[in-house]
Amino acid sequence: MLNRQHLMPWLNWGMATTYVFFQFFLQATAGLMASQWSLDFQLSKTQVGSLSASFFLAYVIMQIPVGLAYDRFGARKILISASILLSLGTFGLGLSHSYGQAYLARFIMGSGSAFGFIGMLYVTASWFSNRHFTMLVGISETLAMMGVALGEIGMASLITHVGWRVTMYLVGCCAIFVTILVIFIIQDPEHVSEEKEKISLSKSLKQVLQNPQVWLAGLYGFAMISIINAIANLWGIPFLVHRYPAMSLYTISTLMSVIFIGAAIGGPFCAWLVQCGIKRQIVMTIFASLTLLCYSCVVYLKIDFLGILYFLLFLTGFFSSAYILVFGVVKDSVTQELRGTALSTSNMILMMSALILQPLLGKSLELHFNFEQTLSIITATLVIATLLSLVLDKKAGK
């Protein structure tokens, strides 16, 4: 019979994963509410884009402070505070009556969400051994991807029937429920609470930023997750519309969705390969090479058979999911006292791919480079990722 000691790791991981699921769910809502924001707040397209981006701006800015906070205070105090912040931001958005109020509310939502993914990594690293870490992170990522899918479907229906404000009030109630669950479930392991060495914030940050593995792994992840952040989330649909003008928008949107499905399946699979004893560096090199190959086929070849295009985009997402292995590399390259800071720093580098590559590709198109030339920027990053994987620490776990 399972006792409390055996259940606690799984309860903590499950709760942290639930928080990430909710975070990803919220990330999928901006596009669905954009047209109603424009009408309610009298916004230009640029302002709508800025309002949406405020969530991610806060998310990226908060990453290093988030890591330092986890290392200093542990998961329980931080996740309780973050979930309260997320609840306030969600209700605040529903109550907003001006662009400035809505921007602030979205920023607060992004700040609260910034603690989610790093919290899941920190909780998993605290409660589980290296052997289980990567697999559990992969499963959490898969569930988070499901959050994106459910966010698109469920929120679209709600917004259509009751409007975006009432929807945000309902989501805010869900956020309060998540807060209550966090209060009752999340605990810090006794050995972490009792033995955690206090390192000054400046020293923690300095040690992490001077660790080459954090940067190498982070840049590898930056390139691999660009398939999601730059292609699937933004420029993939305009590219396919340009390449296949006779294809319906519905078909093109489903083509993009298989990238997410591929990534959701690929994450646990590459983690399973590592758990089976294949060296992590080898998996990262092979997956980067195959991502490059599949992506190049999609960009540079005109594929007339729809089934092949679906298959190639699925494989592109599947192999790009190796970015989750970055967190195992980083975790194994630092001491326990620096894990939160190191993991948040690497996650910040990954998320910068959206802030850098999305506008960079847009600017390239504005300068009249064609889509093939513009999307070659992603090709170059994938080549760099393959090379970076060759110099990752071979001793940092299997």
Secondary structure, DSSP 8 states (H G I E B T S, - for coil): ---HHHHHHHHHHHHHHHHHHHHHHHHTSHHHHHHHHHHHHT--HHHHHHHHHHHHHHHHHHHHHHHHHHHHH-HHHHHHHHHHHHHHHHHHHHH--SHHHHHHHHHHHHHHHHHHHHHHHHHHHHHS-HHHHHHHHHHHHHHHHHHHHHHHHHHHHHHHHHHHHHHHHHHHHHHHHHHHHHHHH----HHHHHH-----HHHHHHHHHT-HHHHHHHHHHHHHTHIIIIIIIIIHHHHHHHH-TTS-HHHHHHHHHHHHHHHHHHHHHHHHHHHTT--HHHHHHHHHHHHHHHHHHHHHS----HHHHHHHHHHHHHHHGGGGHHHHHHHHTS-GGGHHHHHHHHHHHHHHHHHHHHHHHHHHHHTT--HHHHHHHHHHHHHHHHHHHTTS-TTS--
